[in-house]
Amino acid sequence: MRVYLDNSATSWPKPPGVVKAMSDYLNDYGGSPGRSGHSFALRAAREVFETRELIANFFNTKSSERVIFTANATHALNIALKGILKKGDHVIITSMEHNSMIRPLRYLENKGLIEISIVNCDADGKINIEELKNNFKQNTKLVATIHGSNVTGTLHPIRQIGEICKSKNVLYLIDAAQTAGFIPIDMQKDNINLLAFTGHKKLYGPPGIGGLCINDDIAIDTLIHGGTGSRSEMEVHPEFYPDRLEAGTGNTVGVVGLKAGIQFILENGIDNLRKKQNELTKYFIKQLKEINEVISYGLNTGEERLPLVSINIKNIIPSDLAYKLDSEYEIMVRAGLHCSPLAHKTIGTFPQGTARFSIGSFNTEEQINYVIGSIKKIIIQNK
């Protein structure tokens, strides 16, 4: 049996509609949107426009013009952080952040431009709201947090954080790489100013496509300048959105695939997809707790969380466990620090990390039983 449990890295398999939509673009009308006036280019441009509209509705962003296509969530976060923050600004983050958030901020800090405060989370990855409130300063420009941890699966209370930010007239940016498509997000109700997402995880799109949703009239400096297909007579980059933050030929086949992925979610129901994955996650955790040698991290099964479980097994290095699962049992997981060293320091698993099992919409209880049996065999072999 072959079991893919690395859906937090990228979801697999993709829905058939995603594969078909991308194939149709490549085979039937592979023009460059916004660059030409022929029928292929116009059809491609229509697909891009419809996808912007779909995303704006999906996250309840005020305008589809403020949906910016990027290569991934990391790209989106770089646009937001480097485009908004100026010399003297203060930023608040949490100790569960991914390197896609931490590294651009450290870059700006090392340039002497900004200062950073890190709100410590507990061993399960839960944020201390009172500590968050205590970290605001007069020069606080931005609060930037992950929505759901890719290490523990713990979710931050984004609506509560958003309300705090709004009351203090501070911008709120969330990294929704793990939650977009799994947890309903409403940028208006959740008081989110900026939302970074990637398409290849819970939105079921291909790698190489993501986006930044901008909810308000926020001044964001352009990160990349170049061709847009608009105002070609000008030697300076256009100021209007989305062209202001997009340059060069976009990943149209990725946009088309992303559109089909979101349509898959809408057709099946985000709550239905989440319920199935949550039930499998709870079942997996329950089975793991019966194995004495297994140490699992994150919240218990009674609380809302992402469908991923990080574990360690006594006397087995996480990378060795992942290798054995793959080479001997065809079970694919991810071991190590998961690009989140701060999170692993928070939960006490730095520097070796954990082995992460991340469940997707196409996994089954039969597969989970096979994984549990395989873990038990590995433990016996190691004795």
C-alpha positions, -999 to 999 in steps of 0.1 A, spaced: 0 0 0 13 35 -9 3 62 15 10 99 10 8 118 43 28 150 33 -2 172 25 11 201 46 40 203 22 18 200 -9 -15 182 -13 -16 151 -35 -33 138 -55 -49 168 -71 -86 167 -80 -92 155 -116 -107 189 -124 -75 206 -116 -55 184 -139 -81 188 -167 -82 226 -164 -44 229 -167 -43 204 -195 -70 223 -214 -51 256 -211 -19 241 -223 -35 222 -252 -63 245 -263 -57 282 -256 -22 287 -241 -20 325 -248 -5 352 -225 -32 372 -208 -30 410 -211 -2 408 -237 -21 403 -269 -55 408 -284 -61 375 -301 -87 349 -289 -62 327 -270 -49 357 -250 -85 370 -244 -97 336 -231 -66 333 -208 -72 369 -195 -108 360 -188 -97 329 -167 -73 351 -147 -100 377 -141 -125 351 -130 -100 335 -107 -93 369 -90 -131 373 -86 -134 338 -72 -106 344 -46 -120 378 -36 -153 361 -29 -137 331 -12 -119 352 14 -143 382 13 -117 406 1 -132 440 -8 -120 442 -44 -107 416 -68 -82 442 -80 -65 438 -47 -60 401 -52 -23 399 -63 -10 367 -79 24 355 -66 45 324 -69 36 312 -33 29 324 2 66 333 8 65 356 -23 33 372 -10 47 377 25 79 394 10 57 418 -10 37 427 21 65 430 46 90 447 24 64 469 8 48 482 40 75 484 67 96 515 69 126 526 90 116 528 127 86 505 124 79 478 150 64 444 142 48 418 165 50 381 155 46 348 174 71 320 183 52 297 159 61 315 127 75 298 96 107 310 80 87 326 52 77 352 78 108 352 100 135 355 73 123 386 55 117 403 89 152 394 100 165 408 68 148 441 75 159 440 111 196 433 101 194 463 78 186 485 108 151 493 95 127 476 120 124 461 154 107 428 161 88 415 192 81 378 195 51 367 215 58 333 231 34 305 227 30 275 250 42 240 244 11 232 223 16 263 202 -12 284 217 -7 322 218 -10 342 250 -33 370 241 -24 391 271 13 389 262 3 400 227 -14 431 241 16 439 262 39 440 232 22 469 214 43 501 212 37 536 198 56 526 167 39 493 162 30 492 125 21 456 120 11 423 137 20 394 115 10 358 125 7 324 110 -29 312 111 -23 276 116 10 260 127 26 236 102 43 219 132 16 214 158 -15 221 138 -26 247 164 -47 276 152 -43 312 163 -76 331 171 -73 354 142 -106 372 147 -96 381 183 -62 392 172 -78 412 143 -101 430 167 -71 439 189 -52 453 160 -82 472 147 -87 488 181 -50 499 181 -51 511 145 -24 485 136 -23 465 104 -29 427 107 -12 403 82 -19 365 83 1 337 68 -27 314 56 -5 289 38 -18 260 59 -54 271 64 -66 286 31 -91 261 18 -94 243 51 -107 269 76 -132 295 63 -116 329 64 -136 362 61 -113 392 58 -140 416 68 -153 397 99 -118 387 110 -105 422 106 -76 411 84 -58 437 64 -36 414 44 -37 377 37 -9 356 21 -18 322 7 -4 295 -14 -23 274 -39 -7 240 -37 -18 229 -2 -55 230 9 -66 249 -22 -56 219 -43 -38 239 -70 -4 232 -84 29 244 -70 41 278 -81 9 298 -76 -2 318 -46 -14 353 -37 -17 383 -15 -52 397 -7 -52 433 4 -84 444 21 -79 481 24 -62 511 7 -28 503 21 3 519 7 25 490 -5 58 497 -23 63 478 -55 88 449 -50 94 439 -87 92 463 -116 88 454 -153 63 445 -180 26 444 -171 10 446 -205 -6 479 -193 6 515 -199 34 502 -221 42 538 -232 55 546 -197 90 539 -185 78 537 -149 58 510 -133 20 515 -132 5 526 -98 -29 509 -101 -37 474 -88 -32 446 -95 -5 457 -119 13 477 -92 24 445 -75 26 422 -105 53 423 -131 64 399 -159 44 370 -175 23 353 -148 18 317 -141 -14 314 -161 -15 276 -161 -11 278 -123 -40 303 -120 -62 281 -141 -53 251 -118 -60 272 -87 -94 282 -100 -103 245 -105 -90 237 -70 -112 263 -54 -141 251 -74 -135 216 -60 -138 231 -25 -170 249 -33 -185 219 -49 -177 196 -20 -181 221 8 -153 234 29 -170 222 61 -174 187 46 -138 184 36 -126 197 69 -149 173 88 -135 142 70 -99 153 76 -106 161 112 -122 128 119 -92 110 104 -68 131 124 -87 124 157 -86 87 148 -49 88 141 -41 106 174 -62 81 193 -43 52 178 -10 69 185 -18 75 221 -20 37 226 16 33 216 38 40 247 69 48 226 52 76 207 54 112 218 29 134 199 28 172 200 0 198 198 -35 200 211 -57 171 220 -84 158 197 -112 178 213 -100 211 200 -101 226 165 -67 220 147 -51 213 114 -51 178 101 -14 171 109 3 153 137 40 157 146 55 128 166 88 114 179 95 78 188 118 71 217 153 62 205 145 68 168 157 100 150 128 116 131 147 114 98 154 77 103 117 71 110 107 89 78 133 70 58 121 36 71 84 45 65 92 55 29 117 28 20 101 -2 37 64 7 38 59 33 10 45 58 36 55 94 28 59 119 56 82 149 63 108 149 91 130 177 105 123 213 114 97 220 87 112 254 80 100 265 114 129 265 139 111 289 163 81 266 165 103 236 173 122 256 200 87 265 214 76 229 217 110 216 228 119 195 197 148 216 184 172 207 167 161 173 156 125 182 149 97 157 145 82 134 119 50 151 106 21 131 92 -3 155 74 -37 142 62 -55 152 31 -89 148 15 -80 116 -3 -67 97 27 -87 69 42 -91 51 75 -76 20 59 -44 39 52 -43 52 87 -45 17 101 -17 6 78 5 35 90 -2 26 127 7 -10 120 39 1 102 49 23 131 45 -6 155 67 -28 134 94 -2 132 93 1 170 97 -36 174 125 -37 149 143 -10 169 143 -29 202 
